[in-house]
């Protein structure tokens, strides 16, 4: 089954449900979407490294090479941690 066929089947089943069950289905759909977004964010190493860099620069101020070196170390540690998790 393709994704559009699955979506159409789910929509047809939801239409058959009562209002209470429909609300439950909508809530479940929102929860699944939030969970998927959270998992995506957790596995985005580049975005996490960028966030750490921006936080460090904001906290310490721009101090040239020292900040760049610290960010590089954090990025390497995150990359190693991700590889070990596999």
C-alpha positions in Angstrom: 0.0 0.0 0.0 1.2 3.5 -0.8 1.2 6.3 1.7 -1.8 8.1 0.0 -3.8 4.9 0.1 -3.0 4.4 3.8 -3.9 8.0 4.6 -7.2 7.6 2.6 -8.0 4.4 4.5 -7.3 6.1 7.9 -9.4 9.1 7.0 -12.3 6.8 6.0 -12.1 5.0 9.3 -12.0 8.3 11.2 -15.1 9.5 9.4 -16.9 6.4 10.7 -15.9 7.1 14.3 -18.0 9.1 16.7 -16.9 12.6 17.8 -15.2 11.3 20.9 -13.2 8.7 19.1 -12.4 11.3 16.4 -11.0 13.6 19.0 -8.9 10.7 20.4 -7.6 9.9 16.9 -6.7 13.6 16.3 -4.9 13.8 19.6 -3.0 10.6 18.9 -2.0 12.0 15.5 -0.6 15.1 17.1 1.3 13.1 19.7 2.9 10.9 17.0 3.8 14.0 15.0 5.4 15.6 18.1 7.3 12.5 18.8 8.6 12.2 15.3 9.7 15.9 15.4 11.5 15.3 18.7 13.3 12.3 17.4 14.4 14.1 14.2 15.8 16.9 16.3 17.7 14.5 18.6 19.4 12.9 15.6 20.3 16.1 13.9 24.0 16.3 15.0 24.8 19.3 12.9 21.9 21.4 14.3 22.9 20.4 17.9 26.5 21.3 17.3 25.5 24.6 15.8 23.2 25.3 18.9 26.1 24.5 21.2 28.4 26.8 19.3 25.8 29.7 19.3 25.2 29.2 23.0 29.0 29.2 23.8 29.6 32.3 21.7 26.7 34.1 23.4 27.8 33.1 26.8 31.6 33.7 26.4 31.5 36.3 23.7 33.6 36.0 20.6 37.2 35.2 21.6 38.4 34.0 18.2 40.3 30.7 18.0 39.6 29.6 21.5 35.9 29.5 20.9 36.3 27.8 17.5 38.5 25.1 19.1 36.0 24.5 21.9 33.1 24.2 19.3 35.2 21.8 17.3 35.9 19.6 20.3 32.2 19.5 21.1 31.3 18.6 17.5 33.8 15.8 17.5 32.5 14.4 20.8 28.9 14.5 19.6 29.9 12.7 16.4 31.8 10.0 18.3 28.9 9.6 20.7 26.5 9.1 17.7 28.7 6.5 16.1 29.0 4.5 19.3 25.2 4.6 19.7 24.8 2.7 16.4 
